[in-house]
Amino acid sequence: MTQPETYLDLPLEEVIGDRFGRYSKYIIQDRALPDARDGLKPVQRRILYAMYEERNTHDKNFRKSAKTVGTVIGNYHPHGDSSVYEAMVRLSQEWKVRNNLIEMHGNNGSIDGDPPAAMRYTEARLASIASELLEDIGKETVDFIPNFDDTISEPVVLPAKFPNLLVNGSTGISAGYATDIPPHNLAEVVDAVIKRIDKPSVTVDELMEVISGPDFPTGGIVQGIDGIKKAYETGRGKVVVRGKAEIEDLRGGRQQIVIDEIPYEVNKANMVKRMDELRIDRKVEGIAEVRDETDRSGLRIVIELKKEANGQGVLNYLYKNTDLQVTYNFNMVAIKDKTPKLLSLPQMLDAYIEHQKEVVTRQTIFDLKKAKDRSHIVEGLIKAISILDELIATIRASKDKQDAKQRIIAAYDFSEAQAEAIVTLQLYRLTNTDITSLEKEAEELRKTIEELESVLASEKKLLQNIKKDLRRLKKTFADSRRTKIEEKIEELTFNIEVTVASEDVVVSVTKEGYIKRTSIRSYGASNGEDFAMKDDDHLVGLLELNTTDKLLLFTNKGKYIYIPVHELPEIRWKDLGQHISNTVALSKDERIIQCIPVREFHEDNYLLFFTKNGMAKRSELSLYNAQRYSKALIAINLKGDDEVVNVFQTNGHMDVFVASDKGFGLWYHESEISVVGQRAAGVKAIKLKEDEEVVNGQVFDDLTEPSIFAVTQRGACKRMKLSDFEKSGRAKRGLTMLRELKSKPHRIKGLHVIDDNDMICLRTSKGEVHSLYPLELSVSDRYSNGSFVIDSDNQGAVSEVWPEATYRKPFDESEE
């Protein structure tokens, strides 16, 4: 009769919670996190112990890796062979582990991320330093537990005669916990342990006098002592790790960047590929070629630069945009007292010291018991030799070995162990020399027992033994530091020339916000004609600039748009430009009134704003050097319905002319306008009456005497000499420029300060556009209304006046 099956009726969340809880406990304690005492994860410990048990040590020949993997899986670690082999390979990779625990023959992978050869091809053995982790494991120094199938025992932890957790570091991810402990220099860690033993109250600052920071197997440079200190104090901290690079000079004025150390855990091949992609995509200018010249003599990556390239700028760009510089986050979690804990440096040292105290105590107890047992036997043998004849007679009279033992014990008061030693004694051991050697051994044993008992009786002596072991280890295995520590994290800066190809281009900007950059070839092919533009639009600027320049676009609403020229879309001269709203949002009635090119934001340059309601504002140009420019930024604070009518770049030595629609003009020096911040409203430029507004403000060199040209809504134009006006101060009423009429009075629609070749354009309410050269007009006095150039009754009133934008090179070397 079969047993009826029984099922438990449990809620799913309870079952899932229970099972996941068990799984989490397992992977935290027995898979992903290292033990604070020996710094090993279970799979690593089992690999080392299996190799030790198989006598696969550094003083023996290499043995097939597959054999070791088979032993580990069969006896200790019932998981996949690949996970065991991968763990084994990692312990042999000199770019991953600061002090290799396993030596491997054959392909054990590479810093480029190449996979190792299959385990049937490679051979391995324990490295000599790994033997120090297993030293005295046979002396009951650590606890053993049954393996997974209860057939043999395995150690819970290794004796670990050196602080492996800090020396080789660890990395791992488990459920709810992750760990990142960097490798350190063996000599420094040993000194830190000794310092902690000598002074248990030692501070992190004092420990950092001997342990300066991580020491990665791949070398490199660690920046940020504050981050190291924080990590050593709390278990968490952040530092910057960068490769070691030098800029070398070549013949012909060229340079190359040579990298011979890269950051820890960085895949070299991926890093080199990324550098080459930056060159191909022209994200960085100046790189001619990227070569990986790594060979058996060492790591070497060469970045050959073009002529005149900025080597330091390119290097800084590579630090910032590739894995040549990475951030390393300390997260020093390890299993302590069967629990995952975030450990500070003193806590890690304490965990190791406590473990060593226990190991050395148990080792001493083991050695003491062995010495006492041997001493007891030697004592029996000396006594036996002194009554040798009686003993021989007793043994000869016995029936067998057991009977002889019983008789000896009964007759001469020997112990069971002494009797056993006597009856198994070989005859040649009864010579005179043997008695001497026995007495000598007895004396040595007595001294050994005394010494071992004194170690157990005094913690000071116990700690001295630990320090002695550590010093011996340091002498044998220590090497010099590979990673350089720098106090500060360097701020990475590079000029735009590093990332942008320097090229001269033509930039056009229209009032309605159409903007483009055109190659000089495309512009030249059209002779500057056939410019694509909408009917009611006109050019605000036509400039020959370099791709490394910047452009500031100002709107009538007091905003400005910062555009690096290289980010402008490249469009043919005959095609319509891209509207500014594609990159920056503008309001419906917002238009571009001025574009100002900038090569350098010089301290002694200013921006001067004029507004419709009679305000003027002067601010330093450098304030407008935007770091983020994805939206329109505030250029001036406007009040009410005010609008900006014009903006100029000045050098602090310019004259200002402001004109109102009712025909008043005011001339003064720009120094009258005080310098204010970017978001200020400014000061009064001209005194206005009710229903009066500023038509335009102009600036000109204070050493010249240009003409002043005005256009009225009735189509009258007049040219005046500046000398007709009197230079005065800011915020005055100004002087009249029109004769007031009772009916159909003239109102100024446009006013411009003009030079010899300037052309002025007018648009009428009927959409007609007229152009004229102001210098063709005769000079009028201030009190006339000029001469009519259009008939406003038939052609419409003048609605807009602007100077025609001519092709110019604002940064022409001859002008600078």
Helices and strands as residue ranges (DSSP letters): H 12-27, I 28-32, H 42-53, E 63-64, H 65-75, H 81-90, E 102-105, E 123-126, H 128-134, G 137-139, E 144-146, E 153-155, H 164-168, E 170-173, E 178-181, H 186-198, H 204-207, E 221-223, H 225-234, E 236-242, E 244-249, G 251-253, E 255-261, H 268-280, E 287-292, E 301-305, H 311-321, E 325-331, E 333-336, E 339-342, H 345-386, H 388-396, H 401-412, H 416-423, G 427-430, H 432-457, H 459-477, E 484-486, G 496-498, E 504-510, E 514-519, H 520-525, E 539-546, E 550-555, E 559-564, G 565-567, E 578-579, G 580-582, E 592-598, E 606-611, E 615-620, G 621-624, E 633-634, E 644-650, E 654-660, E 664-669, G 670-672, E 683-684, E 694-701, E 707-712, E 716-721, G 722-724, E 735-736, E 748-754, E 760-764, E 769-772, G 774-776, E 787-788, H 792-795, E 798-803
